[in-house]
Structures are given as structure tokens and as C-alpha cells.
Amino acid sequence: MITSPAFADKRYAVLGLARSGAAAAEALIASGAEVIAWDRQDVAREPFEGRCRLIDPLELDLTGFAGVVVSPGVPLNTHPIGPHAWQYGLPVIGDIELFANARAALPAHKVVGITGTNGKSTTTALVHHILSEAGLPSVMGGNIGDPIMAQEPLAAGGVYVLELSSFQIDLTFTLDCDIAALTNITPDHLDRYAGFEAYAASKERLFQMQAHGTALICDEDAPSAAIADRIAAAGKPLLRVKTDDLAAQGFAAGRSPSLAGPHNAQNAAIAVAICRQLGLSDEAIAHGLASYPGLPHRMERVCEAKGVIYINDSKATNAASAAPALAAFPPEPGINDGAPRIHWIVGGLPKEDGLGACGDHIANVAAAYTVGEAGPMFAGLLEGQTRVERCELISEAVRRAEEAARPGDVVLLSPACASYDQFRDYEKRGHHFRQMVGVITGCDTGDAANRSILP
């Protein structure tokens, strides 16, 4: 784990002992800090019995504490821990801020921070993969992989590649990234912010924390372009990235099937720009692009049965991230006489009204199978544009899609919604889809997480 003398003999309260909270508490204890920790779940508290005081910080006078560490899942706009800590003048921080505080004691290294509404996980994993394939010490953390404080420090010259959600940035104040990258900004998580402008401002804070590093921004949407303009006006190092850079620089051909589709072209263009900034050769970058294995729940090929391909894109939790999946499978003259190919499973907990960018690709949809809380909304929007099957449950949607699909068709779970109406997270939803596909088609989907889709 990462430890630091910066925490020694200080007092911290840690609220929430799931993955990142437990890692933060362990790192603080190992660094010689006094820790007060709490979680509502008995099983989460058990590993800390007898090792620190287990008290809800909401019940404590926090005078003299250095800070309160919370999970990014804690909604600061509604949770009482914020006002309680702030009345004592304390910062409410996350594990990324602890990492920022610990950096001074680590061997010489660089930090790449990647944020954005869509594509940040793939971009983070791709950068880490390219660096690792090139033999450069690297770990990835933040909103992906293991908590950063639980990982072993890198040797000198290593690169920490961090995926950073807006929630994590909200809990971070001193992370000075050597390279800070922005993929895009579209409406998301508006239940946690006063409005879209506040959400976009949260992303921008990653760049405001930079003292000397380079800001790398894909400026193909208006909010991202506005951030880039403000950085340029301030005279800070800035590199603007376009999706078309990938082809212009000769990287479009030969990339992994896991990087198919226009959204992944954008992710790859950003990753290439980051790796070039880190000094990698184009040859090393091309090798990493070609060998990238992909991530589960992102255009993940589950199986092919009776000529029908089943794809798990459960990570598409908003319309902007589902639209590229719909765009990836247009009708083809040689397949079913050029008829629409996609059997689209859509719905869940809605983040927005309407079809958004998905509306541009309905001509690719043979049928829509609506599920979850947003099912009736999507059914109403899509009836008259394509065949609609009101299913409610993913299992029923898979069954009906399997009955209707013809060889050459695609059954696509790309929900354009959050999962919380029926599942704990998008991963549980994706696993459930995989299981249902296996049961209904008879395919072995046990190793599906290691396969990705080539349209």
C-alpha cells in the first residue's frame, strides 16, 4: 500500500469502509495516523476492530482532526457529513486527495489524471496498457481497478494513471497532474449538482489544480471547448485533441477490435496524445493499440449463437454513451437484405428525458426491448419509429430478442440509463445479462469478460 509520513500523528475520520474507504483507513493506520472509522455495515467494520476507534464521526466533536475521508458515493449535496465537518473548518476529502498528499514521499513519478463524462475508463485502461506493454512501470486506479492507496508504490520513473469521476474531483484539492485529460462533457449526475454548469465546473477543477502540467482536452463538444479556451487564455500548457487525429497520425489502422466505433476512436486519440506527451515512440503506441484487450461491460462480445451476436454494453448509462453503440451496427446490403440489425435492450433508471443522441441512429434498430423504470418512457418515444417490445426485465428482453433475431443481427444491451432501479451497479446488470444470454442461448459465457466486439 501507499503510506506517507505526511499522515503520521494526525487524526482523520473515515466514513464508509467499502473499497476506497477501507484502503484509505489502512494506509492512514500504517502511516501512523490516529483513525476514527465508521460504516453502517458490521461486516465492513470487522477488519478494523481493535485497530482504530469505530465511531460515527457525525457523533463526534471533530476539533483537531486533519480531515474527514468519505467515499465518492457520499452525496455531499444532501449528506449531513459535509456541514458537520465544515463547522469545524475541516476538509471533506477522498482517497485521491490522500494520494496527492502522499506524493512527496514517493519515488520520482508522473501522474496522469483522466476525466470526462464518457470514455474515461477505456482511455485510462488503454493508456495503462500501452505504458505496460512498452515496459514503463504503471498502475491504474481512481475510479477503475484497485483503490490507489491500496497499491504498491511504483519504482522511480513510473506513471500513475488515474480515472477521476466528478465525485472524486469534488473531494480532491491538491492533485497536481503532470497530464490532465478531458474526454468530453455531456449531461450526467445532475441529481448531485445544482445544474449542468456545476457538473462541468467540477470537471474543470482537475485543470485548476495543475501548477505546471499539461492540460489535454478533446474539444469536440462546447463545454470541453470552453474549458480549453479558458486554459489557453490563462497561458497554461494546453494540447487540444480531435478524434480525426487518430487517422491523421497513422494510428487508425491496426487498432484492436476492442477499440471499434467512433467513441473508441476518440478514446484512442486521447490515449495516443497522452502517451506521446509521456515520451513513448509511435511504434510502442501502435503496438499497445493493436494488443488492447478491452474492458468488461463496454461493447463486450458475450457470445455468438445461431449467427446472432450478443453484446454487453451495460456501462452505457446515458444516451450519449449508448448512441455510439447504435451507430456501430448500421444495416449492410449483404446481411438480411440491408434491414436494420440491432435488437436494442434499453431502459433502467433514467438520467434524462428523451432519446438524446440515440435518436440519430434509430434507423439501425430492428426492435427495441424496453426494461426498468424508464421502460414506458422509451416505449412511448420509440413506438412508431421501430418495433417495440415492453419487457420490464432484462431476462424477458433477452428471451424475446433471441426469438426474433436472425443470423447477422445483434442483440445489444446498451441501456442509456443507470442501473439502480433493479441492480446495484452497471456491472451487476452486465453480469445478469451475460447469465441470461447463457441460459437462453446455451452459450458458454463464463469467459465473456475477456472478449470484445468487432462490428
C-alpha positions in Angstrom: 0.0 0.0 0.0 1.0 3.7 -0.3 2.0 5.2 3.1 3.4 8.6 3.9 5.0 10.4 6.9 2.6 13.3 6.0 -0.1 11.4 7.8 1.8 10.5 11.0 0.4 11.7 14.3 -2.6 13.3 12.6 -6.2 12.4 13.3 -8.6 11.5 10.5 -12.2 10.4 10.4 -13.1 7.8 7.7 -16.8 7.5 6.9 -17.6 4.4 4.8 -15.3 1.3 4.8 -16.0 -0.1 1.3 -13.1 -0.5 -1.1 -11.7 3.0 -1.3 -12.6 3.9 2.3 -11.0 0.7 3.7 -7.9 1.3 1.6 -7.7 4.9 2.9 -8.1 3.7 6.5 -5.5 1.0 6.1 -3.0 3.5 4.6 -3.6 6.1 7.3 -3.2 3.5 10.1 0.0 2.1 8.5 1.3 5.7 8.3 1.0 6.3 12.0 -2.2 8.4 11.9 -5.0 8.1 14.5 -8.1 6.9 12.7 -11.7 7.1 13.7 -13.7 4.9 11.3 -17.3 4.1 10.7 -19.6 2.1 8.4 -23.2 1.1 8.8 -22.4 -2.5 7.9 -21.0 -4.7 10.6 -19.0 -6.8 8.1 -17.2 -3.6 6.9 -16.2 -2.6 10.4 -14.9 -6.0 11.5 -11.4 -5.8 9.9 -10.8 -2.6 11.9 -12.0 -3.9 15.3 -9.3 -3.2 17.9 -7.1 -1.3 15.4 -8.8 2.0 15.5 -11.8 3.6 17.2 -15.1 2.7 15.5 -17.4 5.7 16.0 -19.7 7.6 13.6 -18.0 10.9 13.0 -21.4 12.6 13.0 -21.5 12.0 16.7 -18.0 13.5 17.4 -16.6 16.8 18.1 -14.0 17.0 15.3 -11.9 19.7 16.7 -8.2 18.9 16.0 -8.8 16.5 13.1 -6.9 16.9 9.9 -9.8 15.9 7.7 -12.8 13.6 7.1 -12.4 11.0 4.4 -15.5 9.8 2.6 -16.4 7.6 -0.4 -17.1 9.3 -3.7 -20.6 7.7 -3.4 -21.5 10.0 -0.5 -23.7 12.8 -1.9 -22.2 16.0 -0.4 -25.2 18.0 -1.6 -27.5 16.1 0.8 -25.4 14.1 3.3 -25.0 15.7 6.8 -21.3 14.8 7.0 -20.4 17.9 4.9 -22.0 20.5 7.2 -20.8 18.6 10.3 -17.2 18.7 9.1 -17.3 22.2 7.7 -18.4 23.7 11.0 -15.0 22.6 12.4 -13.2 24.1 9.3 -12.3 20.6 8.1 -12.0 19.5 4.5 -14.1 16.6 3.3 -11.7 14.6 1.2 -11.4 11.3 -0.7 -8.6 8.8 -1.2 -7.3 10.7 -4.3 -6.5 13.7 -2.0 -4.7 11.3 0.3 -2.7 10.1 -2.7 -1.9 13.7 -3.6 -0.7 14.4 0.0 1.5 11.2 -0.2 3.2 12.0 -3.5 6.1 13.9 -2.0 7.4 10.8 -0.2 7.1 8.5 -3.3 9.9 7.8 -5.8 10.0 10.3 -8.7 7.0 9.6 -10.8 4.3 11.2 -13.1 0.6 11.3 -12.7 -2.0 11.2 -15.5 -5.5 12.2 -14.5 -8.3 11.4 -16.9 -11.9 12.7 -16.5 -14.9 13.2 -18.7 -18.5 12.0 -18.9 -17.9 9.1 -21.3 -14.8 7.1 -22.3 -12.6 7.8 -19.3 -12.5 4.2 -18.2 -11.4 2.9 -21.6 -9.0 5.8 -22.1 -7.4 5.1 -18.7 -7.1 1.4 -19.2 -5.7 1.9 -22.7 -3.0 4.3 -21.5 -2.1 1.9 -18.8 -1.9 -0.9 -21.3 0.2 1.0 -23.7 2.7 2.0 -21.0 2.9 -1.5 -19.6 3.4 -3.1 -23.0 6.2 -0.5 -23.5 7.9 -1.7 -20.3 7.2 1.5 -18.4 6.2 0.9 -14.7 2.5 1.9 -14.4 -0.6 1.4 -12.3 -4.1 2.5 -12.8 -6.5 3.5 -10.1 -9.1 6.0 -9.0 -12.5 5.1 -10.5 -11.1 1.9 -12.0 -9.2 -1.1 -10.7 -7.9 -1.3 -7.2 -8.1 1.8 -4.9 -4.9 3.8 -5.5 -3.9 3.8 -1.8 -4.0 0.0 -1.7 -1.5 -0.4 -4.5 2.3 -0.7 -4.1 4.3 2.4 -4.9 5.9 2.5 -8.3 9.7 2.5 -8.8 11.3 5.7 -9.9 10.1 6.8 -13.3 6.7 5.1 -13.0 3.3 6.6 -14.1 0.2 6.6 -12.0 -2.8 6.6 -14.4 -6.0 7.7 -12.6 -9.6 7.7 -13.8 -11.3 10.6 -12.0 -15.0 11.0 -11.7 -16.5 14.3 -10.9 -17.4 13.0 -7.4 -13.7 12.2 -6.8 -12.6 15.6 -8.1 -15.1 17.2 -5.7 -13.2 15.5 -2.8 -9.7 16.5 -4.1 -7.9 19.8 -3.7 -4.1 19.4 -4.3 -3.7 16.8 -7.1 -1.3 18.5 -9.5 -1.3 16.1 -12.5 1.6 16.1 -14.9 -1.0 15.4 -17.6 -4.7 16.1 -17.0 -7.0 14.9 -19.8 -10.7 15.5 -20.6 -12.6 13.2 -22.9 -15.9 15.0 -23.2 -18.7 16.6 -21.2 -22.4 15.7 -21.6 -25.3 16.0 -19.0 -24.9 13.4 -16.2 -25.2 13.0 -12.5 -27.5 16.1 -12.3 -29.0 14.8 -9.1 -25.7 15.6 -7.4 -25.3 19.1 -8.8 -27.2 22.4 -9.0 -27.2 22.1 -12.8 -25.2 21.1 -15.8 -22.9 24.2 -15.4 -22.0 23.0 -11.9 -21.3 19.5 -13.2 -19.0 20.8 -15.9 -17.3 23.1 -13.4 -16.5 20.0 -11.3 -14.6 18.5 -14.2 -12.8 21.8 -14.8 -11.4 21.8 -11.3 -8.9 19.0 -12.3 -7.2 21.6 -14.5 -7.4 24.3 -12.0 -5.3 22.2 -9.6 -2.5 21.9 -12.1 0.5 24.1 -11.3 2.9 23.2 -14.2 1.4 20.2 -16.0 -0.2 19.9 -19.4 -3.9 20.1 -20.0 -5.0 17.7 -22.8 -8.6 18.3 -23.9 -10.7 16.8 -26.6 -12.6 19.9 -27.5 -15.3 18.4 -29.8 -18.2 19.5 -27.5 -19.0 23.0 -26.5 -18.4 22.6 -22.7 -15.0 21.0 -23.2 -14.0 23.6 -25.8 -15.0 26.4 -23.4 -12.7 24.9 -20.7 -9.9 24.6 -23.2 -10.4 28.3 -24.2 -10.1 29.4 -20.6 -6.9 27.4 -20.0 -5.4 28.9 -23.2 -6.4 32.4 -22.0 -4.7 31.8 -18.7 -1.5 30.9 -20.6 -1.2 27.4 -19.3 0.2 24.5 -21.3 -2.6 23.1 -23.4 -2.9 20.4 -26.1 -6.2 20.2 -28.0 -7.2 16.8 -29.4 -9.6 15.7 -32.1 -10.9 12.3 -33.0 -9.6 12.8 -36.5 -6.1 13.0 -35.1 -6.0 9.2 -34.9 -6.2 8.8 -38.7 -4.1 11.8 -39.4 -1.3 10.4 -37.3 -1.5 7.0 -38.9 -3.0 5.1 -35.9 -6.5 4.4 -37.3 -5.5 1.1 -39.0 -4.4 -1.9 -36.9 -6.0 -1.0 -33.6 -7.6 -3.7 -31.5 -11.2 -4.8 -32.2 -11.9 -3.6 -28.7 -11.4 -0.1 -30.0 -14.1 -0.2 -32.7 -16.6 2.5 -33.1 -16.4 6.3 -33.2 -16.4 6.7 -29.4 -13.4 4.4 -29.1 -11.7 6.4 -31.9 -12.0 9.4 -29.6 -10.7 7.4 -26.6 -7.7 6.1 -28.7 -6.9 9.6 -30.0 -6.7 10.9 -26.4 -4.6 8.0 -25.2 -2.2 8.4 -28.1 -1.8 12.1 -27.3 -1.1 11.3 -23.6 1.4 8.6 -24.4 3.2 10.9 -26.9 3.4 13.5 -24.1 5.0 10.9 -21.9 7.7 10.3 -24.5 6.6 7.0 -25.9 7.5 6.2 -29.5 4.8 5.8 -32.2 5.9 2.2 -32.6 5.3 1.4 -29.0 1.9 3.2 -29.1 0.8 1.3 -32.2 1.7 -2.0 -30.5 -0.4 -1.1 -27.5 -3.3 0.0 -29.6 -3.2 -3.3 -31.5 -3.0 -5.5 -28.4 -5.5 -3.8 -26.1 -7.9 -6.4 -24.7 -10.8 -4.2 -23.8 -12.9 -3.8 -20.7 -16.0 -5.8 -19.5 -19.4 -4.2 -20.0 -18.2 -1.9 -22.7 -19.1 -3.2 -26.2 -18.2 -6.6 -24.8 -18.9 -9.6 -27.0 -20.7 -12.1 -24.9 -21.2 -14.8 -27.5 -22.5 -15.7 -31.0 -25.4 -18.1 -31.2 -27.2 -19.1 -34.4 -25.4 -16.4 -36.2 -26.6 -13.7 -33.7 -24.0 -11.7 -31.8 -24.8 -10.7 -28.2 -23.1 -7.6 -26.8 -22.9 -6.3 -23.2 -22.6 -2.5 -23.2 -24.1 -2.1 -19.7 -21.6 0.7 -19.0 -23.7 2.9 -21.4 -25.6 4.7 -18.6 -26.7 7.7 -20.6 -27.9 8.4 -24.1 -24.6 10.0 -25.2 -22.7 6.7 -24.3 -25.3 4.4 -25.8 -25.5 6.3 -29.2 -22.1 5.1 -30.4 -23.1 1.5 -29.9 -26.2 2.0 -32.0 -24.0 3.7 -34.6 -21.6 0.8 -34.8 -24.0 -1.6 -36.5 -25.7 0.0 -39.5 -27.7 -2.0 -42.0 -25.4 -3.8 -44.5 -26.5 -4.8 -48.0 -25.1 -8.3 -47.6 -26.9 -9.0 -44.3 -30.7 -9.6 -44.3 -31.1 -7.6 -47.4 -29.9 -4.4 -45.7 -32.6 -4.5 -43.0 -31.9 -3.0 -39.5 -29.8 -5.4 -37.4 -30.0 -4.2 -33.8 -32.3 -5.7 -31.2 -31.8 -2.9 -28.6 -32.4 -3.6 -24.9 -32.9 -0.1 -23.4 -34.0 1.3 -20.0 -33.3 1.4 -16.3 -33.2 4.4 -14.1 -33.4 7.4 -16.4 -30.8 10.2 -16.2 -32.5 12.4 -18.8 -35.7 12.8 -20.7 -35.8 11.8 -24.4 -33.6 9.8 -26.7 -30.8 12.3 -26.9 -28.1 11.3 -29.4 -29.6 7.8 -29.7 -32.4 9.4 -31.8 -29.9 9.8 -34.6 -29.5 6.0 -35.0 -33.0 4.5 -34.7 -32.8 3.5 -38.4 -30.2 0.9 -37.3 -32.7 -0.7 -34.8 -34.8 -3.6 -35.8 -36.6 -3.7 -32.5 -36.4 -2.1 -29.0 -37.0 -4.1 -25.9 -37.7 -1.6 -23.1 -36.9 -2.5 -19.4 -36.9 -1.0 -16.0 -38.3 2.2 -14.6 -37.6 4.1 -17.9 -39.2 1.4 -20.0 -42.6 3.1 -20.5 -40.8 6.4 -21.4 -38.6 4.7 -24.0 -41.6 2.7 -25.4 -43.6 5.9 -25.9 -40.7 7.6 -27.6 -39.9 4.7 -29.9 -43.3 3.4 -30.9 -43.9 4.5 -34.5 -40.1 4.6 -35.2 -39.3 0.9 -34.7 -41.0 -2.2 -33.3 -41.2 -2.0 -29.5 -41.5 -4.9 -27.0 -42.4 -3.8 -23.5 -40.5 -6.3 -21.3 -39.7 -4.7 -17.9 -37.0 -7.4 -17.1 -33.7 -8.0 -18.9 -34.4 -11.7 -18.9 -37.6 -11.3 -20.8 -35.9 -8.9 -23.2 -33.2 -11.4 -24.0 -35.8 -14.2 -24.5 -37.9 -12.2 -26.9 -34.8 -10.8 -28.8 -33.4 -14.4 -29.2 -36.7 -15.5 -30.7 -36.9 -12.6 -33.1 -33.2 -12.1 -34.2 -32.0 -13.5 -37.5 -28.4 -14.6 -38.4 -26.3 -11.4 -38.8 -28.4 -9.5 -36.2 -27.0 -8.1 -33.0 -28.7 -8.2 -29.6 -27.4 -5.2 -27.8 -27.7 -4.3 -24.1 -26.9 -0.6 -24.2 -29.4 0.8 -21.7 -28.8 4.6 -21.9 -29.8 4.6 -18.2 -28.4 4.0 -14.7 -28.9 0.5 -13.2 -30.1 1.4 -9.7 -33.8 0.6 -10.3 -33.0 -3.1 -10.5 -29.3 -3.6 -9.9 -26.6 -2.4 -7.5 -24.4 -1.1 -10.4 -23.9 -1.4 -14.1 -21.5 -4.3 -13.5 -24.2 -6.4 -11.8 -26.5 -5.5 -14.7 -23.9 -6.6 -17.2 -23.3 -9.9 -15.3 -27.0 -10.6 -15.2 -27.3 -10.0 -19.0 -24.4 -12.4 -19.6 -26.0 -15.0 -17.4 -29.4 -14.7 -19.2 -27.7 -14.9 -22.6 -26.0 -18.1 -21.5 -29.2 -19.6 -20.1 -31.4 -18.7 -23.1 -28.9 -19.5 -25.9 -27.0 -22.3 -24.3 -23.7 -20.4 -24.9 -20.8 -20.6 -22.5 -20.5 -17.0 -21.4 -18.1 -17.7 -18.5 -15.1 -16.1 -20.1 -17.0 -13.3 -21.9 -15.3 -10.6 -19.9 -12.1 -11.3 -21.9 -13.7 -10.8 -25.3 -14.6 -7.6 -27.1 -16.6 -6.8 -30.2 -15.6 -6.0 -33.7 -18.6 -4.7 -35.6 
